[in-house]
Amino acid sequence: MVGQTIQVGKKYAIYLPKKIVEEVGIKEGDVLIVQVRGKDIILKRVEKELKIAKPWARIKAEEVEKVGEEITRKIFE
């Protein structure tokens, strides 16, 4: 495991050292999760496969409105 001291910059910015980024395999545009455990900050890289789930259904706004109106009518009948 690689460890290195870094300094917090303006607006609390931190820059990850190249050696650590290369070891973990972080690339520009990757998504990281930030967690706090006690007084420790933990960064975890999100695997690309976990980022976005495919939609299981397609529905138009008009269909949602139509169903909402039908439900409202039935409630107030």
C-alpha positions, 0 to 999 in steps of 0.5 A: 500500500502506498501512503503519502502526505498531501496538503488541503488547498483553497476551498478544501481541494485535495489533489491525489498523488500520481503514484496513488492514482496509478496504483488504484487505477483512477482515471479522469472522469471516474466517480468516487464515493466519499465516506467518513468513519470517525475522523477518517475520510475514505475514498472508493472508486465506483466501478463503471458497471455499477454507475447506471442501471438500464431502464426496465420500462419506458413511459411518457409524461402524458401516460403518467398524467392520464393515469393520475387523472383517472385515479383522481376521478375515481377518488372523488366519484 
